[in-house]
């Protein structure tokens, strides 16, 4: 999968997060997976997505609902 394909998938995931906030855990899993793909290919990791992943993980660890925006 090319870098551009991965970036496009990440953009779609962000749209999904805005449109379907009840599926944030699934979104977290997808973001985590895509970041892992980028890392495996030696590509740069977008800082904003790293921060999103960390915030989602922290909210899940605390049993809280993540509020987007």
Z-matrix of the N, CA and C atoms (Angstrom, degrees):
N
C 1 1.453
C 2 1.526 1 107.81
N 3 1.305 2 115.81 1 134.39
C 4 1.463 3 120.16 2 -177.72
C 5 1.531 4 111.25 3 -78.80
N 6 1.317 5 114.90 4 162.02
C 7 1.458 6 121.23 5 177.98
C 8 1.524 7 110.11 6 -58.45
N 9 1.333 8 116.95 7 -41.51
C 10 1.468 9 120.93 8 -179.74
C 11 1.523 10 111.13 9 -64.21
N 12 1.330 11 117.51 10 -37.80
C 13 1.469 12 121.11 11 177.42
C 14 1.526 13 110.98 12 -63.32
N 15 1.325 14 115.58 13 -43.24
C 16 1.461 15 120.21 14 179.83
C 17 1.522 16 110.29 15 -65.59
N 18 1.335 17 117.22 16 -42.37
C 19 1.463 18 120.00 17 177.54
C 20 1.521 19 110.92 18 -61.18
N 21 1.326 20 117.63 19 -39.89
C 22 1.460 21 121.44 20 178.98
C 23 1.522 22 110.74 21 -64.82
N 24 1.325 23 117.44 22 -41.47
C 25 1.460 24 120.50 23 177.95
C 26 1.527 25 111.31 24 -64.51
N 27 1.315 26 116.65 25 -39.85
C 28 1.466 27 119.62 26 177.65
C 29 1.525 28 111.16 27 -64.04
N 30 1.321 29 116.96 28 -38.48
C 31 1.465 30 120.31 29 177.38
C 32 1.526 31 110.20 30 -62.84
N 33 1.322 32 116.99 31 -41.80
C 34 1.462 33 120.18 32 177.37
C 35 1.531 34 111.45 33 -63.80
N 36 1.313 35 116.62 34 -37.72
C 37 1.463 36 120.12 35 177.84
C 38 1.525 37 111.27 36 -62.80
N 39 1.316 38 116.43 37 -38.56
C 40 1.464 39 120.03 38 178.61
C 41 1.530 40 110.30 39 -65.16
N 42 1.313 41 117.16 40 -39.69
C 43 1.469 42 120.82 41 177.08
C 44 1.519 43 109.91 42 -63.96
N 45 1.332 44 116.74 43 -42.56
C 46 1.458 45 120.43 44 177.96
C 47 1.527 46 110.98 45 -59.72
N 48 1.318 47 116.79 46 -40.13
C 49 1.461 48 120.03 47 -179.95
C 50 1.518 49 110.69 48 -60.15
N 51 1.323 50 116.36 49 -40.09
C 52 1.458 51 119.85 50 -179.85
C 53 1.528 52 111.75 51 -71.53
N 54 1.325 53 116.80 52 -34.58
C 55 1.465 54 120.83 53 -175.59
C 56 1.519 55 114.04 54 -89.46
N 57 1.326 56 118.41 55 -23.44
C 58 1.459 57 121.66 56 -176.81
C 59 1.524 58 110.80 57 -135.40
N 60 1.324 59 117.67 58 67.86
C 61 1.466 60 118.94 59 -175.85
C 62 1.521 61 114.36 60 -64.73
N 63 1.335 62 118.30 61 -16.24
C 64 1.463 63 119.48 62 179.44
C 65 1.525 64 111.90 63 -73.06
N 66 1.322 65 118.17 64 -13.11
C 67 1.453 66 122.28 65 -179.49
C 68 1.524 67 112.08 66 -105.54
N 69 1.316 68 117.82 67 35.36
C 70 1.460 69 120.84 68 -174.75
C 71 1.523 70 113.10 69 -67.01
N 72 1.330 71 117.61 70 -31.44
C 73 1.456 72 118.11 71 179.57
C 74 1.526 73 109.83 72 -67.32
N 75 1.312 74 116.83 73 -41.72
C 76 1.462 75 120.49 74 176.66
C 77 1.528 76 110.17 75 -64.00
N 78 1.310 77 117.00 76 -40.26
C 79 1.458 78 121.22 77 177.40
C 80 1.525 79 109.99 78 -61.37
N 81 1.331 80 116.73 79 -44.24
C 82 1.462 81 120.57 80 177.87
C 83 1.519 82 110.59 81 -55.84
N 84 1.323 83 116.86 82 -46.16
C 85 1.461 84 121.04 83 -179.71
C 86 1.525 85 111.13 84 -60.03
N 87 1.320 86 117.52 85 -41.30
C 88 1.462 87 121.16 86 -179.65
C 89 1.526 88 111.06 87 -68.72
N 90 1.332 89 117.13 88 -42.81
C 91 1.467 90 120.33 89 178.33
C 92 1.527 91 109.72 90 -62.18
N 93 1.313 92 116.00 91 -44.12
C 94 1.461 93 121.16 92 178.96
C 95 1.536 94 110.08 93 -59.28
N 96 1.314 95 116.67 94 -44.66
C 97 1.468 96 121.80 95 -179.98
C 98 1.533 97 111.50 96 -62.71
N 99 1.325 98 116.97 97 -44.22
C 100 1.460 99 120.51 98 -178.75
C 101 1.529 100 111.55 99 -68.51
N 102 1.320 101 116.89 100 -38.01
C 103 1.466 102 119.46 101 175.76
C 104 1.525 103 110.60 102 -63.59
N 105 1.325 104 116.74 103 -37.78
C 106 1.462 105 120.74 104 177.56
C 107 1.526 106 110.57 105 -64.53
N 108 1.342 107 117.08 106 -38.94
C 109 1.466 108 120.58 107 176.89
C 110 1.527 109 111.02 108 -62.59
N 111 1.325 110 115.90 109 -46.42
C 112 1.460 111 119.58 110 178.87
C 113 1.525 112 110.64 111 -58.24
N 114 1.327 113 115.65 112 -44.87
C 115 1.458 114 120.86 113 -179.21
C 116 1.530 115 110.56 114 -63.36
N 117 1.333 116 116.81 115 -41.47
C 118 1.460 117 121.09 116 -179.59
C 119 1.525 118 111.99 117 -62.65
N 120 1.316 119 116.56 118 -32.57
C 121 1.460 120 120.98 119 179.27
C 122 1.527 121 112.41 120 -88.95
N 123 1.330 122 117.46 121 3.34
C 124 1.454 123 121.35 122 179.05
C 125 1.517 124 113.54 123 72.05
N 126 1.332 125 116.23 124 22.38
C 127 1.462 126 120.81 125 -178.75
C 128 1.521 127 109.83 126 -89.82
N 129 1.321 128 117.21 127 156.38
C 130 1.470 129 119.84 128 179.33
C 131 1.534 130 110.78 129 -67.18
N 132 1.322 131 114.79 130 143.21
C 133 1.459 132 120.50 131 179.08
C 134 1.524 133 108.82 132 -96.65
N 135 1.341 134 117.51 133 125.94
C 136 1.473 135 120.18 134 179.10
C 137 1.534 136 110.30 135 -64.62
N 138 1.326 137 115.85 136 124.04
C 139 1.466 138 121.17 137 -176.57
C 140 1.528 139 112.21 138 -59.05
N 141 1.343 140 117.43 139 -38.11
C 142 1.461 141 119.11 140 -178.80
C 143 1.524 142 111.68 141 -65.86
N 144 1.327 143 117.67 142 -33.89
C 145 1.459 144 119.58 143 178.33
C 146 1.521 145 111.73 144 -74.94
N 147 1.325 146 116.17 145 -32.66
C 148 1.464 147 119.39 146 174.67
C 149 1.526 148 109.50 147 -63.18
N 150 1.329 149 116.59 148 -44.19
C 151 1.468 150 120.83 149 179.12
C 152 1.524 151 110.74 150 -64.31
N 153 1.337 152 117.79 151 -40.82
C 154 1.469 153 121.30 152 177.68
C 155 1.523 154 110.01 153 -60.84
N 156 1.321 155 116.40 154 -46.80
C 157 1.459 156 120.20 155 179.77
C 158 1.529 157 110.70 156 -59.12
N 159 1.324 158 116.52 157 -43.68
C 160 1.467 159 120.67 158 -179.82
C 161 1.529 160 111.70 159 -64.34
N 162 1.335 161 117.01 160 -41.73
C 163 1.464 162 120.52 161 179.30
C 164 1.525 163 111.21 162 -65.69
N 165 1.320 164 116.45 163 -42.91
C 166 1.465 165 119.88 164 178.10
C 167 1.517 166 110.19 165 -62.46
N 168 1.325 167 117.61 166 -46.17
C 169 1.459 168 121.00 167 -179.90
C 170 1.519 169 111.08 168 -60.80
N 171 1.313 170 117.26 169 -44.06
C 172 1.467 171 120.35 170 -179.93
C 173 1.525 172 111.11 171 -62.93
N 174 1.332 173 116.74 172 -40.94
C 175 1.466 174 119.00 173 -179.54
C 176 1.525 175 110.61 174 -67.69
N 177 1.325 176 117.88 175 -36.49
C 178 1.459 177 120.82 176 178.10
C 179 1.526 178 110.18 177 -68.90
N 180 1.333 179 116.44 178 -39.47
C 181 1.460 180 120.27 179 179.08
C 182 1.523 181 111.38 180 -62.66
N 183 1.333 182 116.51 181 -32.35
C 184 1.460 183 121.19 182 -179.02
C 185 1.524 184 112.38 183 -91.91
N 186 1.340 185 116.79 184 -1.43
C 187 1.452 186 120.69 185 179.58
C 188 1.510 187 113.39 186 73.69
N 189 1.332 188 116.43 187 21.02
C 190 1.459 189 121.04 188 -179.01
C 191 1.509 190 110.11 189 -100.27
N 192 1.329 191 114.66 190 162.17
C 193 1.464 192 120.76 191 174.79
C 194 1.526 193 107.39 192 -92.61
N 195 1.342 194 115.82 193 129.14
C 196 1.453 195 121.10 194 178.95
C 197 1.514 196 108.99 195 -76.04
N 198 1.310 197 116.64 196 131.11
C 199 1.467 198 121.71 197 177.65
C 200 1.511 199 108.03 198 -101.44
N 201 1.329 200 116.79 199 115.49
C 202 1.460 201 119.64 200 178.33
C 203 1.497 202 109.62 201 -78.38
N 204 1.352 203 115.11 202 149.40
C 205 1.461 204 121.17 203 175.29
C 206 1.446 205 114.64 204 90.86
